[in-house]
Amino acid sequence: LCLTRLCRPVAEKTGKVLGEFCRCYKEQFGVALFNSVRYEIEGAGGPQAQLLHRKVPLEDHVIYSGNIFQYIEENKKWRNRFCVVPHNYGLVLYENKLAYERELQPRVLVNSAGYKILTSVEQYLELVNNSLPGATPKSGHSPILKCPTDFPLILWHPYARHYYFCVMTGKEQEKWRAVFQDCVRHCNNGISEDSRVEAPAFTDAIRMYRQAKEQYGTWDMLCGNETQVLSNLVMEELLPELRSTIGPRLKGKAPERQRTWIQVSDAVYRMVYELAKAQYDAAVARCEQERPQLESTIRTDMDQIITSKEHLASKIRAFVLPKAEVCVRNHVQPYISSILEALMTPTSQGFAEVREVFFKEVTDMNMNVVNEGGLEKLAEYMEKLSHLAFHPVKMQSCYEKMDQLKLEGLQQRFDVSSTSVFKQRAQIHMRQQMDDAVYTFETLLHQELGKLQGKDDLCKSIQRILERVLKKFDYDSSTVRKKFFREALLQITIPFLLKKLAPTCKGELARFQELIFEDFASFILVENTYEEVVLQSVMKDIMQAVKEAAVQRKHNLYRDSMVMHNSDPNLHLLGEGLAIDWSEEYSGQPEAEPAADRRRRAKQVVSVIQDDEGALPYGVVAEALLQSGSPEPREPEEAHPGVPPSPRGTGTQRVTPSSPVPGAEIPAGTGTQRATPSSPVPGAEIPAGTGTQRATPSSPVPGAEIPAGTGTQPACHQRGDSEPGEHRERSPPLPRGTTESGEGVQTEF
């Protein structure tokens, strides 16, 4: 009843917010298009990267698959699940490994953008209590969640539904946490950096919208794809109204009120997501329709547009710059060195750890290859090394260095809500540099293999190539870090300056509008030009601070004057070739493995996560949990034509770790036909497709529970008796056809 009453006000509020945003987006689209065309004509300077860049890092690979316990909210029981993390970093949960191998539909698909990974129930309860409308529950009340082990893993989101998992040992918990954090890190970076028009237009429109509401500084919920970010933007304004509307209606004890509030928030978030997706897609389509005409005008009148913009900038500069310089001198300049030092220490330690991990892995591989059989073993080790950057457990020691980042008093002074934005950005750079180093190493080694005569030559060649790659890594690492420091300093100081200058400057900007020719009004905006002037006022001090740090050789930064000339002129040509398949070229196998077996066995970045020492097998533990939960008997599933029925009965079943207990109950009323929803909902975009063809879901959204009926007969656009907002659609275990960019940025899943 609450949701029925909320539909209209939610739609009205969402429409109002999105209407204002779409107006900002249209303005910023023209500016971004002009900047893109100008960049294309004038070109870009700066040092050239020495390392090669892999275009499709994880094609047809799985990051990890393994068993984990999940709490099922519908029947309040814990169940064993087989979790698969494909190359697009979605969390896909199947009833068991057999269901995955038979390509049955998954129980759950989760896009983890915006989620936090919690490892204690106490942390979770604190966040839930703080978000609950009304009075905070007293400590004596029974908690909303009880974990059967001491090692929980909880995915918490401020608006969407929460997911509860647990494992058996502390070591397992640490490793699963590393996997989940990698998923969050990747999904948060959901806006493609390859787009030079749409992405800048979108992020600038978000910033302008929030600044119009006097919200300056970093924003933690700028994460996920465009529709997710817009949904977060709407929910940020909608949540206070939801609290006042829903809070008094919540009845029952504290745990029941908490569950109801989470369900209501999730349902509203899904509603907002649908509206945001439709309106944003329509806005993008309108801009794309006008793009050819705009681009033609830009190319024809480029010189006049530049002249007009410089004239406007000179007038704004004369008005703003004196005030901005005083503000910079008094409030920003004294703190730049402190901010830079706080950023440099953990970031440089993280990149140094990346270098150390890469060196250790290559050195160990070199020793093992020489001791165990030369070229025959090379393929096996190179297959593992080639995905080192995407191994969440091995990279965890690098990522953890960024946890030391603390701006302390500076954080309050400059209105930085959280350092997580900078931490995740640095971690993404670390992963990219690791993959570039690995890819350069394997490309150079592959080129040398035809010239080698034996083990000794192979050993020397690997060592020589490693030294060459490390030199290139040091140079590229310095370049990437200096750019990161400059961007982070701007991201911290510019919002602060704009907020300080707003009372005296912002109201006067309207009079500069008359200086813009009407024909060029789509490409020149007073607000953007004003921000560029403010940026120029502080940019000199930031560049000087980073330059001094490099001159002093702090944290192994190279001076700007040091240019590393390309000692491998043909290296970048080698990087344009086909991807190297080590297992096929040098494995020495007499015949190729079946594709399905190789996909399940070899094409996995992390091979094992469970810590078997002193732990009971998952099947035995699952049996104990099932017995303690006393579930009702399961209904038999219909078998897919041509596939034998799964060997399970209605009673408790003991299985081995490789065949976990299928422990989820089937809600009453769930059908056995697969349904394809006519439109996606926020929770998870589930891959479309039937039969055995593998596909990738169309767009990422926070996870959605899938009804427990796992029937296998395909059908189109049939609605089952699932819970509101749930999907029932065919999903393969290994999606293909992603639109993943070379930067490892997830654009669709």
Secondary structure by P-SEA (a helix, b strand, c coil): cccccaaaaaaaaaaaaaaaaaaaaaaaaaaaaaaaaaaaaaccccccccbbbbcccccccccccbbbbbbbccccbbbbbbccccccbbbbbcccaaaaaaccccccccccccbbbbccaaaaaaaaaaacccccccccccccccccccbbbbbbbcccbbbbbbbccaaaaaaaaaaaaaaaaaaaaccccccccaaaaaaaaaaaaaaaaccccccccccccaaaaaaaaaaaaaaaaaaaaccccccccaaaaaaaaaaaaaaaaaaaaaaaaaaaaaaaaaaaaaaaaaaaaaaacaaaaaaaaaaaaaaaaaccaaaaaaaaaccccccaaaaaaaaaaaaaaaaaaaaaaaaaaaaaaaaaaaacccccaaaaaaaaaaaccccccccccccccccccccaaaaaaaccccaaaaaaaaaaaaaaaaaaaaaaaaaaaaaaccccccaaaaaaaaaaaaaaaaaaaaaaaaaaaaaaaaaaaaaacaaaaaaaaccccccccccccccccccccccccaaaaaaaaaaaacaaaaaaaaaaaaaacccccccccccccccccaaaaaaaccccccccccccccccccaaaaaacccccccccccccccccaaaaaaaaaaaaccccccbbbbccccccccccccbbbbcccccccccccccccccbbbbbccccccccccccccccccccccccccccccccccccccccccccccccccbbbbcccccccccccccccccc
